[in-house]
Amino acid sequence: MSAARAVSLDSMAKKIASMDRIPSIPAILVPLLRLLEVAPETVDVHRIVDLIGHDKSLAAQTLHMANSPLFGRHQNIRTIRGAVLALGIDRVREMATTCCILKMLPEQDAEFDVRNLWEHSLGVALVCRRFARKIGFPDPEQAYLAGLVHDIGLIVNLITIHDEFMEAVRHASTKEIALHIAEMEIIGFSHGVTGGLLGERWSLTQELKEVIRRHHEFDRAQSSLELVALVNVADLLCRFRGLDYGFAERKAVCFSNEPSFALLAEKFPLLWRTDLEKLTFELDGYIDEVKGLVSVLFRMR
């Protein structure tokens, strides 16, 4: 770790507590997350439509996603209400939350292509949902959301400690190591820590906070082990199949040796009947579609 670049957690907590540089998305995002905790049959459709309609770019992004093959639709949906009725409450909440988090990202950064981060996050979310369904995980929508927000600490670091974060990115790229390891070596802590602090500030659920904190440290997870394991496996799949942060990592991954995979295999026997190789090929098919969708959504912000 570089002593000149080390950042104290106390200073980070203060920066996060006064994060006026991050757009005030929680005004929309937090109510949508709260809706995830409500049984679909009790949700007020008008409330969801109103929440999305308050932001024109959010409405446009949501409609575009509603018509994307990645979300299983091939018809022309023209209105938010039409999307809600055609896709169902869970899927529309999922898409709206996706677009809300996208809007948090800086417009551009001369040193870091934020689209790579977004492609990775969306890819992990999609793989989490797909994998959850294949192995019998009880809440695929929660798995999607966990995959989507797992890296919000990278947004925190990019915005609040930009120079130190970029040094970590350069270090990771040069050494071909994982970004969270480079953050530990250069900054003194990883995006799991800062993401957890932001999760506390936003009052996210305990399950999501545990995923954010421990998705690279499954062996240190203390709760929601199945969900953390699911995101850990999906994150590895994406990083090593082309949905990464813009640089390659020099590491061989054998999933059968990963503690997270072993936990999932123990809890969900269907995993042994899941063709992991086929799933990786499906992920290869996602890549171009994810990149194309992200490119369009960025233009709509």
Secondary structure, 3 states (H helix, E strand, C coil): CCCCCCCCHHHHHHHHHCCCCCCCCHHHHHHHHHHCCCCHHHCCHHHHHHHHHCCHHHHHHHHHHHCCHHHCCCCCCCCHHHHHHHHCHHHHHHHHHHHHHHCCCCCCCCCCCHHHHHHHHHHHHHHHHHHHHHHCCCCHHHHHHHHHHCCHHHHHHHHHCHHHHHHHHHHHHHHCCCHHHHHHHHCCCCHHHHHHHHHHHCCCCHHHHHHHHHCCCHHHCCCCHHHHHHHHHHHHHHHCCCCCCCCCCCCCCCHHHCHHHHHHHHHCHHHHHCCHHHHHHHHHHHHHHHHHHHHHHHHHC
